[in-house]
Amino acid sequence: MSDETIWHRASLTASEWYVQCPVCGGCSMGVDTEEDDGGAIIPRADEQFQQCPDCDAFIEVRAVSVTEAYPDDNTH
């Protein structure tokens, strides 16, 4: 068995800016975000990597585009 950390990816969920663990589906972790120059909602640098408190999986939080984040909002 390898000691290498296995990272799982999960996309932000727009309404509350949280990410759900893709391994156990349990914990929903709040993530502080910012908007980049291209209009994507991204996790703050110190929030990009999370560890699920339920199953200890390591999670890389992915950005979400503004059109994914606000599909019915034409102001962004």
ABEGO torsion letter per residue (X at the ends): XBABBBBBBBBBBAAAGBBBBAAAGBBBBBBBBBBBAAGBBBBBAAAABBBBAAAGBBBBBBBBBAAAABAABAAX
